Amino acid sequence: MKSILFVCLGNICRSPLAEGIAKKIVLDQELKLHIDSAGTGHWHVGETPCENSIKVAQNNGVDISKLQARKIEKEDKRSFDYVIVMDQNNYHDLEILGFENLYKIGNYGGFDGACVPDPYFYSGFEGFDKVYNMLDIAILDFLKSKGLLK
């Protein structure tokens, strides 16, 4: 079974949204994929996603409320076929750790390599909507490009 790991900094907003979106696609299309997420930082280990990420996911029919943040581990290099990062900093951090199977999600869905912005840089809930919509489009395109959709 192929596996995908989504990575951001703290694993409480962008990467759990990506995990939830991908898991919904897997469920809806009856795919055989293992999906997970992690952060490069340790600050939020064990916490659930932030309130606005949970809310925007729920607004789109996705439940991420039970996910728990975790820090990426060296073993993830061998455990995942695709490690998908949200921004260039995550990419660089994982390169230093020796990850080779790295993909930047902003290279998919017509986003021309853009980083998935941290929704906290926006004021209010608007940033979470933008991040959700970007991830939804880019993840579908990634799955299509890798031949992982039926």
Helices and strands as residue ranges (DSSP letters): E 2-8, H 14-28, E 33-39, H 51-59, H 76-79, E 82-85, H 88-96, E 102-104, G 105-107, G 119-121, H 126-145
